[in-house]
Amino acid sequence: MLKKIFPFNLFKKAKSFDEDTIEMLVDDFEFECDDIVYNAYDKILEKCNYGDDLEKLNEHERVLFVTQILEGEVNNGGFSQFFFNSSGDFSNELVDAFTKIGALKTAEICKGALTLFPDNVPTDRSERQDLLEELDCDNALEKYDEAFFEYEDNLHELNTAYITKYREFFE
C-alpha cells in the first residue's frame, strides 16, 4: 500500500518512520495529489465555461475533464446517472481518456458499461435517455458501479502524473 501512493524517493525514507509520521506523510501526499487535480480541473471548468465551450480545451485538458466528470457522476449516482445526465455526452471518449492517464482497469470497466448500448452511445441527451429507458439497464450497470468503487486504479495519482507529464498544457 505504501509503495503504491508514495513517490519512490519518499518510499525509501518512509521505511524508517514511525506509524504516525507515515500516516501524516500519506495524508499530505494524497492532499497534494488531490490539490493538483482539483486545481487543474477548476481551471478547466472555468476555461470551458463549465462544459458549454469544450472547444476551448486542448486534448490534455479534455482528457482530465472526461475522467473527472465520469468519476464525479459515478460516485454520485453510478454509471446510470453518468449516462442520463449531460455528462453522458462524453461516453464515447471514456475508454480513450482513462487509457491515456494509465487507468487501464477503469478503462476496461467503462468499456464494459458501454457494451450495454447496441452501438456508440448517443451524444444527444434526449436520444440517450430514451435508449436508457428502453434498455432498462440500471441493474446491469450496478456491476460496473461496484467494480469502479473498488478503485483498482489510483485515479488521483494517475491524473496527477498525467498533469505533471503534460504540465505545459495545463497552464
Secondary structure by P-SEA (a helix, b strand, c coil): cccccccaaaaaaaccccaaaaaaaaaaaaaaaaaaaaaaaaaaaaaaccccccccccaaaaaaaaaaaaaaaaaaccaaaaaaccccccccaaaaaaaaacaaaaaaaaaaaaccccccccccaaaaaaaaaaacccccaaaaaaaaaccccaaaaaaaaaaaaaccccc
